[in-house]
Amino acid sequence: MSVEVVFYHLLHKPLEAALPQLLQKCLERDWKVVVQTGSQERCNALDAHLWTFADDSFLPHGTRADGYAEHQPIYLTPEQDNPNEADVRFLVDRAEPPALGGYKRAIYMFDGNDEGAVQEARQRWKEAKAEGFEIAYWQQTQAGGWERKA
């Protein structure tokens, strides 16, 4: 199974606005997801955000603190674990990726206004290419949508 590694370059709207939309698309495809954050604090903040990001919607998810990790459709963690046997791994806040070979898709979301994050994304691109993964690059539009650039 070939892994698709996708880069989402955030420019105009923050992660909190973009991530729920992409997670919803994964759930519509019946994919389990792990979202790996750069810190426990960010994990906690996203945990709270995914319950309240829209007045009429929420995304079912959990963390280690909730238990039943293997049953979570979306699992949030600052670690490299995959207790729900996810199909898709999101890497946000410059999280250090685990081996990506077992996923259908790995998604790096990075802040285009943070030069360090941009440099790190370029390095991750080179690593993914060297491993022979399929790669795609999407840049955020002014309206918050996505335009494929590579």
C-alpha positions in Angstrom: 0.0 0.0 0.0 1.4 3.3 -1.0 1.3 6.2 1.5 0.2 9.6 0.3 1.9 12.4 2.1 0.1 15.7 1.9 1.3 19.1 2.9 -1.2 21.8 3.8 0.3 25.3 3.9 -1.7 27.5 6.2 -1.5 31.2 5.2 -4.8 33.0 5.9 -6.7 31.0 8.4 -5.3 29.3 11.5 -5.2 25.5 12.2 -8.3 25.8 14.4 -10.3 26.9 11.3 -8.8 24.5 8.8 -8.3 21.2 10.8 -12.0 20.5 11.5 -12.9 20.6 7.8 -10.2 18.1 6.9 -11.1 15.8 9.8 -14.7 15.8 8.7 -13.7 14.7 5.2 -11.8 11.8 6.8 -14.8 10.7 8.8 -17.0 10.9 5.7 -14.6 8.4 4.1 -14.8 6.1 7.2 -11.1 6.7 8.0 -9.8 6.6 11.5 -7.5 9.5 12.4 -4.7 10.3 14.7 -3.8 14.0 15.2 -0.3 14.4 16.6 0.4 17.7 18.2 3.6 19.4 19.1 2.8 19.6 22.8 0.3 18.4 25.5 -1.0 21.9 25.8 -1.9 22.1 22.1 -3.5 18.6 22.4 -5.7 19.9 25.3 -6.6 23.0 23.4 -7.6 21.1 20.2 -9.5 18.6 22.4 -11.7 21.4 23.7 -11.9 23.1 20.3 -13.2 20.1 18.4 -16.3 19.9 20.7 -17.2 23.6 20.1 -15.8 24.7 16.7 -19.3 25.1 15.2 -22.7 25.9 16.8 -24.4 23.0 15.1 -21.6 20.4 14.9 -18.7 18.6 16.7 -16.2 16.0 15.8 -16.2 12.8 17.9 -12.8 12.3 19.3 -10.8 11.5 22.4 -7.4 11.6 24.1 -5.5 9.3 26.5 -7.4 11.0 29.4 -10.8 9.8 27.9 -9.8 6.2 27.7 -11.1 3.7 25.1 -8.5 5.0 22.6 -9.0 2.0 20.3 -12.6 3.1 19.8 -12.0 6.8 19.0 -12.6 7.8 15.4 -10.2 10.7 16.0 -7.5 10.4 18.6 -5.5 13.4 19.7 -2.0 12.9 21.1 1.4 14.6 21.5 3.0 11.2 21.2 3.8 9.0 18.2 1.3 6.3 19.2 -1.6 5.0 17.1 -3.9 3.2 19.5 -7.0 3.4 17.3 -5.2 1.9 14.3 -5.7 5.1 12.3 -5.7 5.2 8.5 -4.6 8.9 8.5 -2.1 10.7 10.6 -2.2 14.5 10.9 1.0 16.2 12.1 0.5 19.7 13.4 2.7 22.2 15.3 5.9 20.7 14.0 5.2 17.3 15.6 8.0 14.8 15.1 6.6 12.1 12.8 6.8 8.4 13.5 7.3 5.9 10.7 4.5 6.6 8.2 4.5 3.3 6.3 1.3 1.9 7.8 -1.0 4.8 6.9 -3.1 5.5 3.9 -2.3 9.2 4.2 0.0 11.4 6.3 -0.9 15.1 6.5 1.4 17.8 7.6 -0.3 21.1 8.4 2.2 24.0 8.8 2.0 27.7 9.4 3.3 29.6 6.4 3.9 32.7 8.6 6.4 30.8 10.7 9.7 30.5 8.8 11.0 27.7 11.0 7.8 25.7 10.2 8.2 26.3 6.5 11.8 25.1 6.6 10.8 22.0 8.5 8.0 21.3 6.0 10.6 21.4 3.2 12.8 18.9 5.1 9.8 16.6 5.6 9.0 16.9 1.9 12.5 15.8 1.1 12.3 12.9 3.5 8.9 11.7 2.1 10.2 11.9 -1.4 13.3 9.9 -0.5 11.1 7.2 1.0 9.2 7.0 -2.3 5.8 8.2 -1.0 3.3 10.0 -3.2 3.4 13.7 -2.3 0.9 16.5 -2.7 1.1 20.2 -1.7 -1.9 22.4 -1.1 -1.8 26.1 -0.3 -4.5 27.9 1.5 -6.4 30.5 -0.4 -7.5 33.9 0.9 -11.0 32.5 1.5 -9.7 29.6 3.5 -10.1 26.9 0.8 -7.2 25.0 -0.8 -5.4 25.1 -4.1 -3.2 22.3 -5.2 0.2 23.6 -6.1 2.2 20.3 -6.5 
